[in-house]
Amino acid sequence: MPDLADPEQGRLLRLALSLAGLLFFSILETRSGNRNSRHPAAPAGHATRNLALALCSFLLVILPCSGLILAAAEHSQTAATGLLRLAPATWQFPLGLMLLDLWTWSWHWCCHRIPILWRFHQVHHGDPAMDVTTAYRFHPGEILLSTLLRIPLIILLAIPLPTLLLYESILLASSQFQHSGLRCGKWEPLLGLLLVTPGLHRVHHARNPARTNSNFASVLSVWDRVFGTWRPAELQLRSGLPQLDDATLQSLSGLLRTPFVVGPAAGTLPAADSATAADPSAAGTKTQLPTDR
């Protein structure tokens, strides 16, 4: 059993889980007859480009910044201060996991509301053939910003290293599952009461901006219910962003330069107001194809 208090063992565990989950869900997507019927065939090189982008993020951001994250978490293990210290000892571990998940929801919500963050986050939403590799399709700029903001959070809350590594492992597995092209069938409503399912997350990746601004949760679906951003699962939805359909923007170089050439002009940043959510046509731009819902 890996020791989550050991940084090296924690990193190896996360790498092993990442590779195992990628292989597991890729096989299920290929062989399962329960695949989303509207899930398009991935274009040639789709998975390679998504994973190549993930490698760029790992080499440019995750690897150089991992020492800062670990130092913050190790400091939290011995620090006498931190908001979690105010809770009884038996509650600190589960509260730490829940607060990290709440932070992930909050960060995701901000990525859809703040133009500079959306510039980077749209790279993730621009995948027209959503599958397990979409879980790795994040621009290095978004990874850098989220990492730098998470460091003061870890110190403020006094999140210990085992709690952080366990949450990161859960988050990774959840992301792989919810981005996969699988369907949960009759289990969808029951699982969706607690967890983010592929059906719930497919709504978030829909081309319709009213749906894109919903279901921000990453692990526990309860946050969307609490903050009024929950929408029921829909399976017959197309993913992607119209402004990123150009083939040149779907290449690795295109994914890397997208934040700098496709800005949050009218029609590119998902509308956040309630009127648009109720009526997608209020966005002032045609982002919904005739076959979209």
WOZITA-V644734 format. One line per field, one symbol per residue. phi: phi as a letter, one per 30 degrees, with the letter a starting at -180 (. if undefined). psi: psi as a letter, one per 30 degrees, with the letter a starting at -180 (. if undefined). Layout:
phi: ???
psi: ???
This chain:
phi: .dcddcedddddddddddddddddddddddcddcdedcdddddeieddddddddddddddbdddcddddddddddddcddckdddddeedcdddddddddddddddddeddcccedddedddddddddbdaddddcdbdedddddddddddddddddiddeeddddddddddddddddddddbchddedddddccdceddddedcddddddedahddcbcddddddcicdbddbccbccjbedcdedddcddddddceecbccddejcdedcddddddbedddibdccdecdc
psi: kkjffjeeeeeeeeeeeeeeeeeefeeeeefkgglkfgjlkklkgeeeeeeeeeeeeeefeeeefeeeeeeeeeefffkflkeffflkeffeeeeeeeeeeeeeeeeeeefffjeeeeeeffeefgjfikafffffikkeeeeeeeeeffefeeeefhjleeeeeeeeeeeeeeeeefflglkfbffeeeeffeljleeefeefglfjfeeehlhfledkfeeeeegggkklkkfikkllkefgfkefffleeeeefefffjlhlkfekkkfleeeeejffffgkjfklefl.
